C-alpha cells in the first residue's frame, strides 16, 4: 500500500491575509473568490517589486533604483474581459517610469483576444460575447472599457486573426516533405472566390498550405496561389500528385508550373455526382454500378475500356452525359495508372480532405452576413483553416505512402526519358 507524505511550508503573512480576504468572497460566488484572491496576490507581488526597486518604506536604501510615486488604476484580463486593479507606481532616479515585473507579466498575455477568437470560431456572435464570458446576473464586474462589448470583441478578432494569417501565409514550406497537393475553391459571394491548397507529407500528416482571393476560379488566380507556394519553398522539381475537382483552370495552372506531365487526379466523387445528376432516375442504378466497378479495378486499361463502353451505351439516351464521361478520362484514372494499393488509391481518388476543411470554413463563417472586403474573407477563411487543422488526422493509408513515392519517381523518370527521345527525334 502506497503512502504519501507532504512537507508543511509556512506561507508569507501577506499571502495568508490575501487568501483570508478572498475567502470572505466565497459566500458570494466562486468567481468573486478567484477574482479577489488573484487581485490580492497580484497586489502583494507588485508591492514586493516596488520594495525591491525603492527599498522598504521610511528606510534609506543605498541600492534603490527609484522612489514610490503614488498609485494608479490599471486593467487586467479576467473572464475574457478586463477588471480594474489598483497598482503602485515607481519613478526611476532619472524621472522615468519603472515597470514592475509582476504587472508587466500580468498584462502581457492577450487573453482577451484569444478568448474572442476562440468563441467566434465556435460561432458565438459578437453580440453574445458578453454573455458567453460573463453571466448577466453574475457578480464579476463589467464596467465600461472592460472589453466585452461587441465592437471590442470584433477588434480583438480582427487583430489576432490578421497576425496569425500573416505568420501562416509567410511560413517556410521547404522543410515539409509534401507528396500530395489538393487544390479547391470556395465561393463566399457572387464575386468573391477563395482558392486554397492543402498538402499531405510523407508521414501522412495534413498541412494547410496557402490561400488566395479572386473574382472567379480562373487559371490566373490559381497560378498566383501556386507561385506563392513555390516562392515559400515548395520545390516544383519534386514529384508530387495533384488532386483537383475537375476544374480546367486548376489543371492548366498546375501543368504550367510543375510540368505538362505532372500527375493530376480528378475527384471521382465529383465526377460520379455530375454524371448522376444529368441522368434519368431509371439509369441511376446501372450507371452507378459500372462507375463503382471502374473505380475499384486495379488495371487502368480495363477501367478505361469499361467507361468507354458505358459512354457508348449512353450515346443514344444521354449524349451529353456520354461526352462528359469521356472528358478528362485520363485524369480520372491517374491513381490506377500509378499502380497504388487499393486503400491508398481510395484515399487519393477524391478531394474529401480539402472538402472537409471547406466544411469547417462554412461552419465558422456562417454568422457572417456580409463580406465587406477581400481581406476580411481571407482573415476568416485562414482562421477557419487553422481551426480545421486542429482536428486533422493522419491519412488512413499513410503506411502505404512509400508506394506512392516510388510510383511518382518512376512516372517522372519515364516521362522525362520520353521527352528526351522526342527532342532527339525532332533534332534528327
N, C-alpha and C positions, 0 to 999 in steps of 0.2 A: 504494500500500500504506500503510495507516494505521500509525502508530507511537504508542505510549503511553509516557508518562513519569510517574514519581511522584517526589515530593519526600520525602526522608528526614526524619523527625521524631524527635527524641530523646524517649524515654519517661521519665517520672519514675522515680526509683530504687525508690520504694515499689511502683509498678505492676510493674516488672520482677521485684522479689522475689516479689510475689503470683503473677504468671504462672509464675515458676520453681517456686514451691512447688506450684502447682496442676498443673504439667506432670508432676510426680512421680506424680500420681494416674492418669495416662493408662494406666499399666501395669495398674491395677486395672479401671477401666471409664471410658468417656467421660462417663457420668453423674457419676461421682465427680470427674472433672476439672472439669466445668461447675460442680458444687456448690462445690468447693474454690476455684476461680477467682473465682466470684461472691462467696463469703464473704470472701475476702481483699481483693477490690476494694472491697466494701462497708465492710470494716473500715478500709481506708485513707481512704475518703471520710468516715467518721464521725470518724476521728482529725483530719482536716483541719477538719471542722466544729467539733470541740471546741477545736482550736487557735485558730480564728477567734474563738470566744467567750471563751476563757480566756487566750489568748496562749501563747507557747512555754513548755515546761516549765522550771522553775527560773529563769525570767527575769521580772522585773517588767514589767508592761504597763499603761500608763496607760488604754488604751481597752478593757480587759477588761470583759465583761458578767457574768462569773460565775467559778466555780472548779470544778476537777475533783472528782468525788465517787465515785471508785471505778468499778467495773464491775459489770454485771448480765447475766443471761441473758434473751434475748428470742426470739421465734419469727417467722420469715418464711415466706412461701409458696414451695414448691418441689415440682414434680411433683404439683400439686393437693393437696399436703399441707403440713405445716409442719416445719421443721427448726430446731434450736436454734442461736442465734447470740449470741456474747458482744459486748456493746456498752458503750461508755463512758457514764457519767452526768455531767451537768453541772448544778450548782446555781447559780441566779442570785444576785445580791447581795442580793435580798430574801428568799432562802431557799427559793424555789420552783424546781421542776424546769424546766430549759431544754430544749426539744425540739430535737433535731438534725435539720436539714432532710433529710439523706440517709436517716436512719432512718424519718422520717415518710413520705417518698416510697416507701420500700421496703414499708411495711406498709399503705399506704392503699388499694391495689388489692385488691378482693375476688376474687383469682384462684381461691381455693378454692371459693367459692360459684359462680362461673361455670363452673368445671370440673364441679362436682357437678350443676348444672342441665343442662349440655350432655350429660353422659353419661346422665343419667336420661331426657332427651328422645330419646336413641337407644336406649332400652330396656336400659341397664345397670342392674341392680338394686342397691340399697344394699349388699346383702351381698357383691357383687362389686366394689364401688367401690375397695377397697384394691388388688385385683389389677389393676384397669383402669389405675391410676396408678403402682403400684409392683410390680416383678417380685418374686415370692415369694423367689427366690434372689438377688435383686439386692443391691447394696452401699449403696444410698441408705437411710439410716436411717429408721425409722418408730417412734419411741418413743411412749410414752403421751402423749396430748394432741396428736398430730401432725395430727389432723383427718381421718383416712382411715377411721374406723370407720363402720359403717352408720348409727348414730344421728347422728353428726356430719354425714355427707352429707345425711341427711334434714333436719336442722335448717337447713343452708345452702340446700337446695332450697326449703323452706317460706318462709324469709325472702326469698330473691331472687324467687321466683315471686309472692309476695304483693305485693312492692314493684312489680314490673313490671305486675301486673294492676291495681293501684291507679292507676298512671300511665296505662295504656292506657284503662281504663274511665272515667277522668276527663278524657280528652283532648278538645279542641275540634274539632267536626266542621264548623263554619261555613265553614272555608276550603276544604273539599272540594266539588268540583262533582259530586255524586253524581246519576247519571241512572237507575241501575238498583239495586234493592234485592232481595236474595234472603233469605228467612227460612225456617228449618227447625229442627226439634227433634231431639235425640238422647237416647235412653233409656239411662241409665247403670245404673239398677237398677229394681226394681218400682215404687218410689215416688219416683223422682228423675229428672226430665226437665230438660234444659238447652235453652233456645231461643236460637239465635244468629242474627246478621244480618251479611251481607257486602254491600258496595256496589261498584259499578263507576262510575268517574268518566268525564268527557268524553274523556279520553285513552286509555281502555281499561284503566287501572290498577285493580287489585282491592284493597279495603281491608276487613279485619275491623272491623265497627262496634261490636258490643256483644254482651252475653251476660247471661242471667238464668236463675235456677233456679226450679223449680216441681214440684209433685207430679204434675201431668198437663199435657198440651199444651192448656190451657184458654185461652179468649179473654182472661181476666183476666191470665194470665201474659204473653201476647203483648202485651197493652195496656201492661203495666208496662215491657216492653222498649222499645216504641215511644215511650212517654212519656219514658223516659230518653234516647233518641236525640234527641228533639225538644228536651229541656232542654239537651243538649250542642251544639245548633246545627243540627240537621237541619230546615231550614225546611219546614213542611207545605204551604206555598203553592207551592212549586216543582214543576213537572210531573215525575213520575217513573213508571217502570214497575216493578211489583212482581211477583216470580216466587215461587210457592209450590208445595208438593207436592200441594195439593188439600184441605188441612185447612180446614174451615169456620170454625174458631176464628181461624185466621190471617186469612182474608178479612174476617171480622167486625171484628177489631181494626184492620185497615188502612183499611177504609171509615169506621170511626168517627173516625179521626184525620186521614185525608187526603181525605175526601170520598167520597160514595157512588158517584161516577163515576170514582174512581181506577182506572186500567187495571191489571188483575191477570191474569197469565198462569199458568195451571195447568200443571204439568210434563207434557208429552206422553209422556215415557218412563214416568213413574209410571202415567199413565192407561192406556197400552197394556199395561203389565205386569199391572195389576189386571184388565183385560179378559181377557187371555190365560190367566191363572191360573184363571179360572172357566169356561173353555170346554173342551169335549171335544177331544182331540188332532185329530180329523178336521176340525175347523173352523179350526184354527190358521192354516193357510196362506192361506186365502181372506180371513179377517178381518184378518190382518197386512198383506196386500196392500192392502186398502181403507184401513186406517188410514194406511199409508205414503203412499198417494196423496193422502189428505185433508190430511196434514201438509204436503205439498210444493206443494199448489195455492196460487197467488197470490190467487185470488179466494175470499174468505172465505165468500160466499154459496154458491158451488158446493161448497166443502168441507163446509159445514153440511148442504146437501142430500144430499151423499154419505153423511155419517154418519147422517142421519135414515133414509135408505133402508136402511143396514146395520142399524140398530136395528129397523126394521120387519121385515126378513128374519129376524132372530134372535128375534122375539117368540114364535114357537111352540116352538123348540128350547131357547132360553135366555132366558126372560122377565126374569130378574133382571139378566142382562148387558145386555139391551136397555134396561132402565131406567137402568143405570149409564152407558151411552153418552150418553144424553140429559142426564144430570145434569151441570150445570156446563158445558154445551156452549159458551156464550158465552165463558167464561174460557179454554177450551181453544184458541180461535182468535183470541185477542187480538192476537198478533203479526201474524197475517194481516190482521186488520181495520186495523191501523196502516199497512199497505202497506209493510213493511220489505223490503229486498233479501234474496235467498234465503240468502246466507251469514250475514247478521246475524240473520235470522229463525231459522235453525237453531241459532245460538249462544244465543239468548234464549228458546227454546221449552222449555227444561228447566232443572232445578236442578243440573246437573252441577258447576257451580263450587263451590257450598256442599257438595255431596255429596263432592267431592274433599277439601275441608277437613275434613269429618267423618271421612273415612277416615284422615286424619292423626291426628285426635283418638283414634280407636280404636286406631291403632298405638301411639301414645305411652302410652296408658293401659292397655295390655293386661297390664302387670305388676301393676296394682293389683287386689288380690284382694277388698278390702272398702272401701267408701266410708264413712268414719267420720262425715262431716258434709257439708253442702252447700257449706261454704266450701272444703273440700278438693277437691270436684269442680270448683268454679269455678276454683280455682288451677290445677289440672292442665289443664282444658279451655282456659283462657285462654293458658297456656303453649304448649299444642299449636297453638292458632290462630295465635299469633305465630310459632311454628316453621313452620307451613304457609305463612305469608306470605312467608318467605324464598324459597320455590320458585314463587311466583306469577309468571305471565307475563301479558302484555297479552292482552286479548280478541282472538281471531283476527280478527274483523271490526271492529276498533276504528276503521279508516279510514272506516267507514260509519255511525259513531255520529251524525254530523250529521243523517242522515235520521231517526234515532230522535228527536232533539231537535225537529226540525220537526214530526214526526208527533204527538208529545206536546203540543206547543204548540197544534197545530190541534185535537186532541182536547179539550183543556181549554177552548179558546175555544168550540168547538161545543157542549159540554155546558153551559157557563155561560150561553150565549145561550139554549139550550133551557130551562134552569131559569128564566131571567128571563121568557121568554114564558109559561111555565106559571103563574108567580106573577101576571103581569098578567091572565091569563085568569081565575084564581081571584078576583082583586080586582074584576074586572068583573062 
